[in-house]
Amino acid sequence: PPELRRLLGLATPQTVSIFCTNATTFTDTAVLGRFGTDELAASSYAGVWIMLTYCLFNGFTSATATLTSQSLGAKNLTLAGIWLQTGIFCGVLIAPPVAMSWYYIGDLLRATGYVK
């Protein structure tokens, strides 16, 4: 059916992207496991922190996309602009602390005693 073909055409790039991300994580884990348990533990803890902060940031962008598209669908361009500006403002506000936490994740893990 043409609907299935179209759906698969839309879903295939996302599926490949998710697979590649998981394959990269799997490869990283396998390589770090060969270095030692401390390295593997540090990578795992850092991965959890990065995923947690990524989900927080992704929540803002997903909410912005949803609310803006609903406003556009209702032909309410003023509200769409407000939602878009609010989302951009929140993203700009939250991005620097998230980026800094990613940059200093090693120091954070050492300070909390998770890694040596």
N, C-alpha and C positions, 0 to 999 in steps of 0.2 A: 504494500500500500504506500502511496506517496507520503502520507503523514509519518509513517515509520521511517522512511528514508530521510525525510527532513529532520525528524527528531534525532536520528543517529548522526546526521551531518552536524547538528548543533552540539551533540553530546560528545562526539569523538575527540575533539581537541581538548576539552576539559578532562576527559578520562585519561588521555595520554599525559597531560600535565600532572595530574595527581599521581599517576603511576611513576613518572620520572622523579617526582619529589620523594616518593616513598623509596624508590630504588636508590636515590642518593643518600637518604638517611640510613638505609640498610647497609650500604657500602661504607659509610662513615663509621657506623657501629662495628662492623667487622674489622676494619683497619685499626680503630682505636682499641678494640679488644685485644689485638696483638701487641699493642704497646704496654698495656697494663691496666689493672683494675682502677687505679686512681684516675687515669686519663679517661677511661670509659665512664666512671662515675661523674667526673666533672662535665663531660660532654652531655650526659643525660640530664643532670641538674640544669645546665645552661639551656638545653633544649626545652625543658619544661618551662623555664622562665620566659624564653623567647616566644614559645607558643602561647603562653598566658597573656603576655603583653600584646602579641599580634592579634589574638582574638578580641581583646579590648578595643584595639584600634580598628579592627575589621568590623566590629559591631557599630561603631560610629559611621563608617562609610556605608555599610549595608542599610542602616536606618535612614541615612541621608538619601541614598538611591531610591529606597522604597517610598519615602514621603514626597520626594521631589517628583517621582514619576506619577504618583497618585494625583498630585496637584496639577501636573501637566495634562493628565488624562481628563481631569475635571475642567480643563481649560482655565484654570486659576493661575495665571502666570505670576501674579504678585506673590501668592503663597509659595509657588515653586521657587521663586527667587529668594524668599525668606528662608525656606528650608535649605536651599543650596548654600546660602551665605552662612547659616548657622552651622551646617556640616563642615564647611571649609574652616570656619573659625574654630570649631572644636578640634578638627584634625590638626590645624596649625598649633593649637594650644597643647595638645597631648603628644604630638610627634617629638618635640625636643626631649622631654623626660624619658620617653620610650627609647629613643636613639641613644641617649646617654646611659640608660640602664643596660642596653645591649653592649655598648662599648666597654663599660666597666663591669661586666658580668663576672669576670675572673676575680676582680677585687671584691665584689659582693660575696661570691662563694667562699673566698678565703676569710673574709671578715665574719661570716656566719659559721665558719668551722666545717663546712661541708667538704672542702678540699684543702690540701696542705699547701 
